[in-house]
């Protein structure tokens, strides 16, 4: 538990969880096809919700058990999700 309270370890773990949330969203978006529009939308929503639940559970576990690493984990979670999402947004234009 002390290892997870380290700021560097917590932020790296947050980055990994945030990036996995983004990968789940990308996988869900790829499931949209003109032939299976409704099923693709349902799968995308399920994957997006699973990613958000994983992020929430990670924050909750840090809050309950390792409060010393909560802020670095949360910042890593935000950075791991938003920075690649913003890069993809500006690359798409």
HUWOCOR-V12942 format. One record per residue. N is the residue number from 1. PHI is phi in whole degrees, -180 to 180 (NA if undefined). D_CENTER is the distance of its C-alpha to the mean C-alpha in whole Angstrom. Layout:
BEGIN
N/PHI/D_CENTER, N/PHI/D_CENTER
END
This chain:
BEGIN
1/NA/22, 2/-66/23, 3/-64/21, 4/-74/18, 5/-80/20, 6/-64/20, 7/-62/18, 8/-70/18, 9/-64/17, 10/-65/14, 11/-70/13, 12/-65/12, 13/-63/11, 14/-64/8, 15/-63/8, 16/-64/8, 17/-66/5, 18/-64/3, 19/-67/5, 20/-68/5, 21/-62/3, 22/-67/5, 23/-65/8, 24/-63/8, 25/-64/9, 26/-65/11, 27/-63/13, 28/-66/13, 29/-65/15, 30/-68/17, 31/-80/18, 32/-74/20, 33/-136/24, 34/-62/27, 35/-77/29, 36/-122/26, 37/-67/24, 38/-68/24, 39/-66/23, 40/-65/20, 41/-65/19, 42/-64/19, 43/-65/17, 44/-64/14, 45/-66/14, 46/-63/14, 47/-67/11, 48/-66/9, 49/-66/10, 50/-61/9, 51/-64/6, 52/-66/7, 53/-65/9, 54/-63/7, 55/-65/6, 56/-65/9, 57/-64/11, 58/-61/10, 59/-64/11, 60/-65/14, 61/-65/15, 62/-64/15, 63/-64/17, 64/-78/19, 65/-113/20, 66/-134/19, 67/-64/20, 68/-65/21, 69/-103/17, 70/-65/15, 71/-66/16, 72/-62/15, 73/-64/12, 74/-63/11, 75/-66/12, 76/-66/10, 77/-62/6, 78/-65/8, 79/-66/10, 80/-68/7, 81/-97/5, 82/-77/9, 83/-63/11, 84/-65/11, 85/-67/11, 86/-68/14, 87/-62/15, 88/-65/15, 89/-64/16, 90/-75/19, 91/-71/20, 92/-72/20, 93/-80/23
END
